[in-house]
Amino acid sequence: MRLAPDRRTLLLGLGAAGLAGRALAQPGFVIPPLAPLKMDAGRITKVTVCLRPFRAAGPRLDVEKVGRKRVVHNYGHGGSGWSLSWGSAQIAAAKALEGGAKDVAVIGCGAIGLTTALTLVRAGARVTIYAKDRTPYTRSARATGTWSPESRVADADKVDANFPAFWDGMTRSSYATWQTLLGLQGDPVAWTDRYTLFNPKEAGGPPVTFPERPTAGPDIRFWKPDPYPDGIDPDWRALDPAQTPFRVAGVRHGTSMQFNVAELAHLLTTDFLTEGGHIETMTFNTPADLQRLKQPVVVNCTGYGARALWKDETITPVRGQITWLAPQPEVRYGLYYRHVNVLPRADGIVVQYGGASEMWGYGSEDETPDMAEAQAAIATIAPLFEPPKAL
């Protein structure tokens, strides 16, 4: 049974440093030793910004005729692109192959493009990906890399009655496919412990002030599954704060999937090419440019790029910034504290401020790194790993 409906908070986590194993209130459960996070601005390796492609009605997966081409759309997944990619790919691939089509073009080489192309190849199609940039240079490469299939996926007031079942199908399909990539060399997908800290007392002092970031338009009531469906994620548990080192009124622990995006992109690209797919560099400025392609069927997986390419004003950018610190291979847990999410990845420690609500960054097209935000996020977490002040 789940402990709280606010899964956005639970998927994030909080941990602490240098702890010996401690028994918790639940019989047989022990906190493992947790290596300290080195929260120091001097360890910043880069700051990246991603614009999540939010659509109020949810991901676009319809079909239209453009000149001589039949175009299947597969974009607009908000902050759920990697998480929903396989389920979304299966829907798009089925539509692309209707009528016995065998030659298919995929536009875009991000999370959605790669998984869609690979799904089509495995269904027996001849597939070429056309893209301006390879995956490491797409917005998908700047994603947080955590399992979050409901993150900014739709507006609760704009979805139709079929959306819950539509989302559930995509989520379960993706979850099952991601399980097949667990345990591989390089850990493209892995389970990691997460700790969430609630109601801080004296720990960390007063909250750090973050730069203001105005949002566009009225607040969105982002859609969430209620209740969250069973069978696609391990349960979370409440811990007894007295049996933990956290000076707080509430602590929760859970386990969630995490994507090593760099390794995952390399694996999916290698599999696609090995299994007969092709990738060509090409830029598209208008839908009319699709007529240059030899394939009669095109799957449009351009993500946020569809806003300009397809003049799709239903896509709203939601800005998200990641501060990257030098990797710490010894850290194997994620934490969440005062709206700051920290996740360990092989390519660096992710430090991300998510705002007091999911409206943070909504409507912002600014992809310029904000160093003040980066330093504030680090400063929020750093006190957790400082020794208590002597009285």
C-alpha positions in Angstrom: 0.0 0.0 0.0 1.4 3.4 -0.9 2.1 5.9 1.7 1.2 9.2 0.1 -0.4 10.4 -3.2 2.3 12.9 -3.9 4.6 10.6 -5.8 6.6 13.5 -7.3 8.0 14.0 -3.8 8.4 10.3 -3.1 10.3 9.7 -6.3 12.9 12.1 -5.2 14.9 11.3 -2.1 17.1 12.3 0.8 20.1 10.5 2.4 22.9 11.4 4.8 26.5 10.6 5.1 28.8 8.1 6.8 26.2 6.0 8.6 26.6 2.6 10.0 23.6 0.3 9.3 20.6 1.1 11.5 17.6 -1.1 12.2 14.3 0.7 11.4 10.9 0.3 12.7 10.1 -2.3 10.1 11.5 -5.7 11.1 14.5 -6.8 9.0 15.0 -3.4 7.3 18.4 -1.7 7.7 19.7 1.6 6.4 22.9 0.8 4.5 26.0 2.8 5.0 25.6 6.0 2.9 28.7 7.7 1.4 28.6 11.5 1.9 27.8 13.8 -1.0 30.4 16.3 -1.8 28.3 19.5 -2.2 30.9 22.0 -3.3 30.5 24.6 -6.1 34.1 23.9 -6.9 33.1 20.5 -8.1 30.7 21.8 -10.8 31.5 20.3 -14.2 28.7 21.9 -16.2 25.2 23.3 -15.9 22.6 22.2 -18.5 19.1 23.3 -19.3 16.3 21.2 -20.9 12.9 22.4 -22.2 10.4 19.7 -21.5 7.7 19.5 -24.2 4.4 19.8 -22.3 1.1 19.3 -24.0 -2.1 19.9 -22.1 -3.9 17.0 -23.8 -1.0 14.7 -23.3 1.4 13.1 -25.8 0.5 13.4 -29.5 0.1 10.1 -31.2 -2.2 10.7 -34.1 -1.8 10.3 -37.9 -2.1 12.8 -40.7 -1.4 13.0 -44.4 1.3 15.5 -45.5 1.6 15.6 -49.2 2.6 12.1 -50.3 3.6 11.1 -46.7 1.6 9.4 -44.0 2.9 11.0 -40.8 2.6 9.4 -37.4 3.2 11.9 -34.5 5.0 10.8 -31.3 5.9 13.8 -29.2 4.8 16.0 -26.3 5.6 13.8 -23.3 6.5 16.6 -20.9 8.9 15.4 -18.2 8.1 11.7 -18.9 9.9 11.2 -22.2 12.4 8.5 -21.2 9.9 6.9 -18.8 7.1 6.5 -21.4 9.3 6.0 -24.4 8.8 2.3 -25.0 5.0 2.3 -24.5 4.7 5.3 -26.7 7.0 3.7 -29.3 4.7 0.6 -29.5 1.7 2.7 -30.2 3.5 4.8 -32.9 5.1 1.7 -34.5 1.8 -0.1 -34.8 0.2 3.0 -36.5 3.3 3.3 -38.8 3.0 -0.3 -39.9 -0.7 -0.2 -40.7 -1.4 -1.3 -44.2 1.7 -3.4 -44.4 4.3 -0.5 -44.6 7.9 -1.7 -44.4 9.9 1.4 -45.1 9.7 3.9 -42.4 11.5 7.2 -41.6 11.9 8.4 -38.0 12.5 12.1 -37.4 14.5 12.8 -34.3 17.2 11.0 -32.4 16.3 11.6 -28.8 14.7 9.2 -26.3 11.4 8.9 -28.3 13.1 8.7 -31.7 15.6 5.9 -30.6 13.0 3.7 -28.9 10.5 4.1 -31.7 13.1 3.3 -34.4 14.3 0.3 -32.5 10.7 -0.9 -32.0 10.1 -0.6 -35.7 13.2 -2.5 -36.7 12.3 -5.3 -34.3 8.9 -5.5 -35.9 10.6 -6.2 -39.3 10.6 -2.7 -40.8 13.5 -1.0 -42.7 14.1 2.1 -40.7 16.2 5.2 -41.1 16.5 7.9 -38.4 16.9 11.4 -39.8 18.1 14.0 -37.4 20.1 17.2 -37.1 21.8 16.0 -33.9 22.8 12.7 -32.5 21.5 11.7 -29.1 24.3 13.2 -26.9 23.4 16.6 -28.3 19.6 16.4 -28.0 17.5 17.7 -25.1 16.9 14.1 -24.1 20.6 13.9 -23.0 19.9 16.7 -20.5 17.1 14.8 -18.8 17.3 14.1 -15.1 17.2 10.3 -15.7 14.7 9.1 -13.2 11.6 6.9 -13.7 8.8 9.5 -13.7 6.0 8.5 -16.1 3.5 11.0 -14.7 5.8 14.1 -14.6 4.1 17.0 -16.4 2.5 14.6 -18.8 -0.8 16.5 -19.2 -3.3 19.0 -17.8 -5.9 17.3 -15.6 -8.5 19.8 -16.9 -7.7 19.2 -20.6 -7.4 15.4 -21.0 -10.3 13.3 -22.3 -12.0 10.4 -20.5 -9.7 7.8 -22.2 -6.5 9.4 -21.0 -6.0 7.4 -17.7 -6.3 4.1 -19.6 -4.0 5.4 -22.4 -1.4 6.5 -19.8 -1.7 3.2 -17.9 -1.0 1.2 -21.0 2.0 3.2 -22.0 3.4 3.1 -18.5 3.0 -0.6 -18.0 4.5 -1.4 -21.4 7.5 0.9 -20.8 8.0 -0.4 -17.3 8.1 -4.0 -18.5 10.6 -3.1 -21.3 12.9 -1.2 -19.0 13.1 -4.3 -16.8 14.9 -6.1 -19.6 17.8 -3.7 -19.5 18.5 -4.1 -15.8 21.8 -5.7 -14.8 23.6 -5.0 -18.0 27.2 -3.8 -18.2 27.4 0.0 -17.6 24.0 0.0 -15.7 22.0 1.7 -18.4 19.0 1.1 -16.1 19.3 0.4 -12.4 17.4 0.5 -9.1 18.6 3.1 -6.6 17.5 3.9 -3.0 15.8 7.2 -2.5 15.3 9.2 0.8 12.8 12.0 1.3 13.0 14.3 4.2 9.9 16.1 5.5 9.4 18.9 8.0 13.0 20.0 8.7 13.8 21.3 12.1 17.2 22.8 12.8 19.0 20.8 10.0 20.4 23.1 7.4 19.2 26.3 8.9 16.8 28.6 7.1 15.9 27.9 3.4 18.2 29.2 0.7 16.7 31.9 -1.5 16.4 30.9 -5.2 16.3 33.4 -8.1 12.7 34.2 -9.2 11.5 32.6 -12.4 8.1 33.9 -13.5 5.7 31.5 -15.2 3.5 32.0 -18.2 -0.3 31.9 -17.8 -2.4 30.5 -15.0 -1.4 27.6 -12.8 -1.8 24.2 -14.4 -3.4 21.3 -12.5 -1.0 18.6 -13.8 -2.6 15.3 -14.2 -1.7 12.5 -11.8 -3.0 8.9 -11.6 -5.2 8.5 -8.5 -4.6 6.1 -7.1 -1.2 5.3 -8.4 -1.5 1.8 -10.1 0.1 -1.2 -8.4 2.6 -3.5 -10.1 4.8 -0.9 -11.7 6.9 0.4 -8.8 8.0 -0.9 -5.4 6.2 0.6 -2.4 7.6 3.3 -0.2 7.8 3.1 3.6 7.7 5.6 6.4 10.8 5.5 8.7 10.9 6.3 12.4 12.9 9.5 12.5 14.2 8.6 16.0 16.0 5.6 14.3 17.6 7.7 11.6 20.2 10.5 11.7 17.8 13.1 10.2 16.8 15.9 12.5 13.3 16.0 11.0 9.7 15.0 11.8 9.3 12.6 8.9 11.5 10.4 6.6 10.5 8.1 3.8 12.5 5.5 1.9 11.9 4.0 -1.5 13.5 2.5 -4.5 13.1 3.8 -8.0 14.5 3.1 -11.5 17.2 5.4 -12.7 18.5 5.8 -16.3 22.2 6.2 -17.0 21.3 8.4 -20.0 24.7 8.5 -21.6 25.2 4.7 -21.5 21.5 4.1 -22.4 21.7 6.3 -25.5 24.9 4.5 -26.6 23.3 1.1 -26.0 20.1 1.9 -27.9 22.0 3.5 -30.8 24.3 0.5 -31.1 21.4 -2.0 -31.0 19.6 0.0 -33.7 22.5 0.0 -36.0 23.5 -3.6 -35.3 20.0 -4.7 -36.0 19.9 -3.1 -39.4 18.9 0.5 -38.8 20.5 3.6 -40.4 21.0 7.2 -39.2 21.4 10.1 -41.5 22.1 13.8 -40.7 19.3 16.0 -42.0 17.6 19.2 -41.0 13.9 19.9 -41.4 12.5 23.4 -41.3 8.8 22.8 -42.4 6.6 19.8 -42.9 7.1 20.2 -46.6 10.7 19.1 -46.2 9.5 15.6 -45.4 8.8 15.2 -49.2 12.6 14.8 -49.7 12.5 11.4 -48.0 12.1 8.2 -49.9 10.0 6.5 -47.2 6.2 6.8 -47.6 5.7 6.7 -43.8 7.3 9.1 -41.4 7.2 9.0 -37.5 7.7 12.5 -36.1 9.6 12.2 -32.9 11.0 15.7 -32.6 10.0 16.5 -29.0 10.1 20.2 -28.2 11.4 20.7 -31.8 7.9 20.0 -33.0 6.8 23.3 -31.7 8.8 25.1 -34.4 8.7 22.4 -37.1 5.0 21.7 -36.9 4.0 25.2 -35.7 2.4 23.4 -32.8 1.5 26.0 -30.2 -0.1 23.4 -28.0 3.5 22.6 -26.8 4.6 24.7 -23.9 8.2 24.6 -22.7 8.9 23.8 -19.1 12.4 24.8 -18.2 14.5 22.4 -16.1 18.1 23.1 -15.0 20.7 20.5 -13.8 23.9 21.4 -12.0 26.4 18.6 -12.6 29.0 17.8 -10.0 32.0 15.5 -10.5 31.0 11.8 -10.3 31.1 9.9 -7.0 31.0 6.2 -7.8 30.7 5.4 -4.1 27.3 7.2 -3.9 24.4 4.8 -4.8 21.4 6.7 -3.4 19.3 9.7 -4.3 17.9 12.3 -2.0 15.2 15.1 -1.9 15.3 18.1 0.4 13.6 21.5 0.3 12.6 21.0 -3.4 16.2 20.0 -4.4 16.7 16.6 -6.0 20.1 14.9 -6.0 20.7 11.7 -8.1 24.0 9.8 -8.6 24.9 9.0 -12.2 28.0 7.6 -13.8 28.5 10.9 -15.7 28.0 13.1 -12.6 26.0 14.0 -9.6 22.7 15.6 -10.6 21.6 18.5 -8.5 18.3 20.0 -9.6 15.9 22.5 -8.0 12.3 21.6 -8.9 10.6 24.6 -7.4 7.8 24.7 -4.8 5.4 23.4 -7.4 5.6 21.9 -10.9 4.9 25.3 -12.3 8.6 26.1 -11.8 10.0 26.9 -15.3 6.6 26.7 -17.0 6.4 28.7 -20.2 10.1 29.6 -20.1 12.1 29.2 -23.3 15.3 30.4 -21.7 18.0 27.7 -22.1 20.7 29.9 -20.6 22.3 28.3 -17.5 21.6 30.2 -14.3 24.6 30.0 -12.0 22.7 31.6 -9.1 20.2 28.8 -9.2 23.0 26.2 -9.4 24.8 27.6 -6.4 21.5 27.9 -4.4 20.7 24.2 -5.0 24.2 23.1 -3.8 23.9 25.4 -0.8 20.6 23.8 0.1 22.0 20.3 0.3 25.5 21.0 1.7 24.5 21.5 5.3 23.1 18.0 5.5 26.6 16.7 5.4 28.2 19.1 7.8 28.7 18.0 11.5 26.1 19.4 14.0 27.2 22.7 15.5 28.5 22.5 19.1 26.2 24.0 21.7 
